[in-house]
Amino acid sequence: MQYLTKKNQTWDYIAFVTIGDEMAMDAVILQNDYYYSDVLTFEDGDVVNIPDVVFQEVAVIPSPWG
């Protein structure tokens, strides 16, 4: 999927509106590494590729010592 940005949107905002979780920002950045080194906020009309993100539940296993 591709997302067309609006002025001053950020990586975490784009992750939130497209994937539903701002913590998926890293996955969006990895999909668009050509922007990452130069962009903190986007301009109108930049095209950002949105990855298919699969979230996994993580089991928390308590340590044997307490």
A tleap script that builds the chain and sets N, CA, C and O, in Angstrom:
source leaprc.protein.ff14SB
mol = sequence {
  NMET GLN TYR LEU THR LYS LYS ASN GLN THR
  TRP ASP TYR ILE ALA PHE VAL THR ILE GLY
  ASP GLU MET ALA MET ASP ALA VAL ILE LEU
  GLN ASN ASP TYR TYR TYR SER ASP VAL LEU
  THR PHE GLU ASP GLY ASP VAL VAL ASN ILE
  PRO ASP VAL VAL PHE GLN GLU VAL ALA VAL
  ILE PRO SER PRO TRP CGLY
}
set mol.1.N position { 0.842 -1.167 0.000 }
set mol.1.CA position { 0.000 0.000 0.000 }
set mol.1.C position { 0.893 1.237 0.000 }
set mol.1.O position { 2.002 1.213 0.534 }
set mol.2.N position { 0.408 2.298 -0.593 }
set mol.2.CA position { 1.128 3.559 -0.582 }
set mol.2.C position { 0.270 4.623 0.090 }
set mol.2.O position { -0.958 4.596 0.008 }
set mol.3.N position { 0.933 5.552 0.750 }
set mol.3.CA position { 0.261 6.630 1.463 }
set mol.3.C position { 0.788 7.955 0.931 }
set mol.3.O position { 1.997 8.124 0.778 }
set mol.4.N position { -0.097 8.886 0.651 }
set mol.4.CA position { 0.260 10.210 0.171 }
set mol.4.C position { 0.232 11.166 1.362 }
set mol.4.O position { -0.806 11.350 1.997 }
set mol.5.N position { 1.373 11.767 1.655 }
set mol.5.CA position { 1.503 12.584 2.860 }
set mol.5.C position { 0.915 13.976 2.688 }
set mol.5.O position { 0.681 14.456 1.579 }
set mol.6.N position { 0.688 14.601 3.837 }
set mol.6.CA position { 0.331 16.005 3.911 }
set mol.6.C position { 1.445 16.721 4.676 }
set mol.6.O position { 2.175 16.094 5.443 }
set mol.7.N position { 1.571 18.002 4.471 }
set mol.7.CA position { 2.650 18.788 5.065 }
set mol.7.C position { 2.714 18.601 6.582 }
set mol.7.O position { 1.696 18.625 7.275 }
set mol.8.N position { 3.925 18.416 7.069 }
set mol.8.CA position { 4.272 18.294 8.490 }
set mol.8.C position { 3.877 16.978 9.144 }
set mol.8.O position { 3.976 16.867 10.366 }
set mol.9.N position { 3.436 15.976 8.391 }
set mol.9.CA position { 3.181 14.669 8.990 }
set mol.9.C position { 4.521 14.009 9.321 }
set mol.9.O position { 5.529 14.255 8.659 }
set mol.10.N position { 4.512 13.178 10.343 }
set mol.10.CA position { 5.723 12.515 10.813 }
set mol.10.C position { 5.611 11.006 10.624 }
set mol.10.O position { 4.537 10.481 10.332 }
set mol.11.N position { 6.746 10.315 10.797 }
set mol.11.CA position { 6.774 8.856 10.644 }
set mol.11.C position { 5.775 8.171 11.573 }
set mol.11.O position { 5.028 7.293 11.141 }
set mol.12.N position { 5.757 8.564 12.835 }
set mol.12.CA position { 4.864 7.893 13.783 }
set mol.12.C position { 3.399 8.183 13.482 }
set mol.12.O position { 2.546 7.317 13.679 }
set mol.13.N position { 3.095 9.383 13.008 }
set mol.13.CA position { 1.717 9.695 12.637 }
set mol.13.C position { 1.271 8.828 11.459 }
set mol.13.O position { 0.168 8.281 11.463 }
set mol.14.N position { 2.134 8.711 10.456 }
set mol.14.CA position { 1.806 7.894 9.279 }
set mol.14.C position { 1.591 6.436 9.683 }
set mol.14.O position { 0.660 5.792 9.200 }
set mol.15.N position { 2.446 5.908 10.567 }
set mol.15.CA position { 2.274 4.535 11.053 }
set mol.15.C position { 0.947 4.388 11.786 }
set mol.15.O position { 0.266 3.374 11.634 }
set mol.16.N position { 0.574 5.386 12.578 }
set mol.16.CA position { -0.672 5.313 13.334 }
set mol.16.C position { -1.895 5.322 12.414 }
set mol.16.O position { -2.805 4.513 12.597 }
set mol.17.N position { -1.931 6.218 11.436 }
set mol.17.CA position { -3.128 6.310 10.593 }
set mol.17.C position { -3.233 5.183 9.572 }
set mol.17.O position { -4.331 4.878 9.107 }
set mol.18.N position { -2.122 4.564 9.219 }
set mol.18.CA position { -2.174 3.499 8.212 }
set mol.18.C position { -2.206 2.104 8.821 }
set mol.18.O position { -2.898 1.221 8.315 }
set mol.19.N position { -1.468 1.903 9.894 }
set mol.19.CA position { -1.359 0.572 10.505 }
set mol.19.C position { -2.151 0.490 11.805 }
set mol.19.O position { -2.588 -0.588 12.207 }
set mol.20.N position { -2.332 1.633 12.455 }
set mol.20.CA position { -3.078 1.656 13.698 }
set mol.20.C position { -2.211 1.647 14.935 }
set mol.20.O position { -2.717 1.540 16.051 }
set mol.21.N position { -0.904 1.758 14.747 }
set mol.21.CA position { 0.011 1.724 15.884 }
set mol.21.C position { 1.244 2.553 15.552 }
set mol.21.O position { 1.983 2.226 14.624 }
set mol.22.N position { 1.466 3.619 16.303 }
set mol.22.CA position { 2.630 4.460 16.043 }
set mol.22.C position { 3.945 3.737 16.286 }
set mol.22.O position { 4.987 4.142 15.771 }
set mol.23.N position { 3.896 2.661 17.075 }
set mol.23.CA position { 5.112 1.887 17.334 }
set mol.23.C position { 5.560 1.102 16.094 }
set mol.23.O position { 6.668 0.565 16.080 }
set mol.24.N position { 4.735 1.028 15.075 }
set mol.24.CA position { 5.104 0.375 13.816 }
set mol.24.C position { 5.910 1.305 12.922 }
set mol.24.O position { 6.192 0.978 11.769 }
set mol.25.N position { 6.277 2.451 13.451 }
set mol.25.CA position { 7.050 3.438 12.713 }
set mol.25.C position { 8.333 2.838 12.133 }
set mol.25.O position { 8.699 3.150 11.000 }
set mol.26.N position { 9.009 1.992 12.885 }
set mol.26.CA position { 10.260 1.387 12.397 }
set mol.26.C position { 10.036 0.571 11.137 }
set mol.26.O position { 10.861 0.600 10.223 }
set mol.27.N position { 8.931 -0.153 11.079 }
set mol.27.CA position { 8.634 -0.955 9.887 }
set mol.27.C position { 8.372 -0.057 8.679 }
set mol.27.O position { 8.762 -0.386 7.559 }
set mol.28.N position { 7.712 1.073 8.910 }
set mol.28.CA position { 7.456 2.018 7.817 }
set mol.28.C position { 8.768 2.644 7.351 }
set mol.28.O position { 8.996 2.782 6.150 }
set mol.29.N position { 9.621 3.019 8.284 }
set mol.29.CA position { 10.918 3.608 7.938 }
set mol.29.C position { 11.757 2.619 7.134 }
set mol.29.O position { 12.364 2.998 6.131 }
set mol.30.N position { 11.799 1.367 7.556 }
set mol.30.CA position { 12.588 0.367 6.832 }
set mol.30.C position { 12.094 0.187 5.400 }
set mol.30.O position { 12.885 -0.097 4.500 }
set mol.31.N position { 10.812 0.348 5.190 }
set mol.31.CA position { 10.231 0.211 3.857 }
set mol.31.C position { 10.559 1.422 2.978 }
set mol.31.O position { 10.405 1.358 1.758 }
set mol.32.N position { 11.005 2.515 3.584 }
set mol.32.CA position { 11.236 3.776 2.878 }
set mol.32.C position { 12.589 4.372 3.234 }
set mol.32.O position { 12.680 5.563 3.531 }
set mol.33.N position { 13.631 3.570 3.208 }
set mol.33.CA position { 14.937 4.033 3.662 }
set mol.33.C position { 15.498 5.199 2.849 }
set mol.33.O position { 16.392 5.898 3.326 }
set mol.34.N position { 15.001 5.424 1.645 }
set mol.34.CA position { 15.471 6.552 0.839 }
set mol.34.C position { 15.030 7.892 1.422 }
set mol.34.O position { 15.634 8.914 1.095 }
set mol.35.N position { 14.007 7.932 2.270 }
set mol.35.CA position { 13.604 9.161 2.944 }
set mol.35.C position { 14.282 9.322 4.299 }
set mol.35.O position { 14.530 10.443 4.741 }
set mol.36.N position { 14.576 8.236 4.941 }
set mol.36.CA position { 14.864 8.258 6.377 }
set mol.36.C position { 15.984 9.202 6.791 }
set mol.36.O position { 15.844 9.899 7.796 }
set mol.37.N position { 17.074 9.250 6.064 }
set mol.37.CA position { 18.203 10.054 6.515 }
set mol.37.C position { 17.934 11.551 6.418 }
set mol.37.O position { 18.625 12.339 7.065 }
set mol.38.N position { 16.943 11.963 5.622 }
set mol.38.CA position { 16.714 13.386 5.392 }
set mol.38.C position { 15.388 13.920 5.927 }
set mol.38.O position { 15.225 15.137 6.014 }
set mol.39.N position { 14.448 13.075 6.284 }
set mol.39.CA position { 13.091 13.547 6.538 }
set mol.39.C position { 12.684 13.349 8.000 }
set mol.39.O position { 12.693 12.233 8.518 }
set mol.40.N position { 12.325 14.467 8.654 }
set mol.40.CA position { 11.684 14.399 9.972 }
set mol.40.C position { 10.192 14.647 9.824 }
set mol.40.O position { 9.376 13.974 10.455 }
set mol.41.N position { 9.840 15.616 8.986 }
set mol.41.CA position { 8.446 15.869 8.643 }
set mol.41.C position { 8.344 15.898 7.124 }
set mol.41.O position { 9.275 16.309 6.431 }
set mol.42.N position { 7.208 15.459 6.627 }
set mol.42.CA position { 7.010 15.344 5.188 }
set mol.42.C position { 6.374 16.598 4.598 }
set mol.42.O position { 5.804 17.422 5.313 }
set mol.43.N position { 6.484 16.721 3.300 }
set mol.43.CA position { 5.817 17.761 2.535 }
set mol.43.C position { 4.525 17.191 1.954 }
set mol.43.O position { 4.286 15.987 2.037 }
set mol.44.N position { 3.691 18.052 1.367 }
set mol.44.CA position { 2.494 17.583 0.666 }
set mol.44.C position { 2.889 16.710 -0.515 }
set mol.44.O position { 3.760 17.077 -1.303 }
set mol.45.N position { 2.248 15.557 -0.634 }
set mol.45.CA position { 2.386 14.739 -1.825 }
set mol.45.C position { 3.546 13.768 -1.863 }
set mol.45.O position { 3.780 13.151 -2.902 }
set mol.46.N position { 4.290 13.604 -0.768 }
set mol.46.CA position { 5.322 12.575 -0.751 }
set mol.46.C position { 4.639 11.208 -0.703 }
set mol.46.O position { 3.622 11.045 -0.029 }
set mol.47.N position { 5.188 10.240 -1.407 }
set mol.47.CA position { 4.628 8.893 -1.433 }
set mol.47.C position { 5.426 8.018 -0.480 }
set mol.47.O position { 6.641 7.876 -0.620 }
set mol.48.N position { 4.732 7.431 0.494 }
set mol.48.CA position { 5.364 6.561 1.481 }
set mol.48.C position { 4.787 5.162 1.305 }
set mol.48.O position { 3.569 4.985 1.293 }
set mol.49.N position { 5.662 4.172 1.170 }
set mol.49.CA position { 5.228 2.781 1.068 }
set mol.49.C position { 4.944 2.248 2.465 }
set mol.49.O position { 5.744 2.416 3.385 }
set mol.50.N position { 3.791 1.602 2.605 }
set mol.50.CA position { 3.373 1.050 3.896 }
set mol.50.C position { 3.495 -0.468 3.825 }
set mol.50.O position { 2.865 -1.099 2.976 }
set mol.51.N position { 4.305 -1.067 4.716 }
set mol.51.CA position { 4.477 -2.517 4.679 }
set mol.51.C position { 3.281 -3.259 5.255 }
set mol.51.O position { 2.482 -2.697 6.004 }
set mol.52.N position { 3.175 -4.513 4.895 }
set mol.52.CA position { 2.220 -5.395 5.552 }
set mol.52.C position { 2.856 -5.806 6.866 }
set mol.52.O position { 3.846 -6.539 6.878 }
set mol.53.N position { 2.302 -5.346 7.957 }
set mol.53.CA position { 2.890 -5.596 9.273 }
set mol.53.C position { 2.077 -6.657 9.989 }
set mol.53.O position { 0.851 -6.579 10.059 }
set mol.54.N position { 2.775 -7.647 10.520 }
set mol.54.CA position { 2.131 -8.699 11.290 }
set mol.54.C position { 2.611 -8.569 12.727 }
set mol.54.O position { 3.805 -8.671 13.010 }
set mol.55.N position { 1.666 -8.342 13.624 }
set mol.55.CA position { 2.007 -8.234 15.038 }
set mol.55.C position { 1.882 -9.595 15.686 }
set mol.55.O position { 0.948 -10.348 15.409 }
set mol.56.N position { 2.828 -9.901 16.546 }
set mol.56.CA position { 2.806 -11.173 17.261 }
set mol.56.C position { 2.685 -10.904 18.747 }
set mol.56.O position { 3.264 -9.953 19.273 }
set mol.57.N position { 1.927 -11.754 19.413 }
set mol.57.CA position { 1.865 -11.662 20.861 }
set mol.57.C position { 3.135 -12.280 21.431 }
set mol.57.O position { 3.631 -13.291 20.933 }
set mol.58.N position { 3.643 -11.663 22.466 }
set mol.58.CA position { 4.859 -12.154 23.098 }
set mol.58.C position { 4.490 -12.676 24.477 }
set mol.58.O position { 3.882 -11.970 25.281 }
set mol.59.N position { 4.864 -13.916 24.739 }
set mol.59.CA position { 4.594 -14.510 26.046 }
set mol.59.C position { 5.644 -14.027 27.036 }
set mol.59.O position { 6.837 -14.002 26.736 }
set mol.60.N position { 5.187 -13.649 28.202 }
set mol.60.CA position { 6.111 -13.237 29.261 }
set mol.60.C position { 6.257 -14.415 30.211 }
set mol.60.O position { 5.301 -14.847 30.855 }
set mol.61.N position { 7.464 -14.911 30.278 }
set mol.61.CA position { 7.745 -16.068 31.125 }
set mol.61.C position { 8.531 -15.571 32.343 }
set mol.61.O position { 9.631 -15.036 32.196 }
set mol.62.N position { 7.973 -15.744 33.532 }
set mol.62.CA position { 8.677 -15.263 34.722 }
set mol.62.C position { 9.962 -16.052 34.951 }
set mol.62.O position { 10.052 -17.237 34.630 }
set mol.63.N position { 10.944 -15.372 35.509 }
set mol.63.CA position { 12.214 -16.033 35.797 }
set mol.63.C position { 12.032 -17.022 36.959 }
set mol.63.O position { 11.168 -16.826 37.813 }
set mol.64.N position { 12.834 -18.064 36.988 }
set mol.64.CA position { 12.687 -19.074 38.054 }
set mol.64.C position { 13.092 -18.540 39.437 }
set mol.64.O position { 12.722 -19.139 40.447 }
set mol.65.N position { 13.823 -17.458 39.507 }
set mol.65.CA position { 14.267 -16.937 40.794 }
set mol.65.C position { 13.361 -15.843 41.343 }
set mol.65.O position { 13.681 -15.214 42.352 }
set mol.66.N position { 12.254 -15.622 40.693 }
set mol.66.CA position { 11.281 -14.762 41.323 }
set mol.66.C position { 10.888 -13.615 40.544 }
set mol.66.O position { 10.064 -12.818 40.991 }
savepdb mol mol.pdb
quit
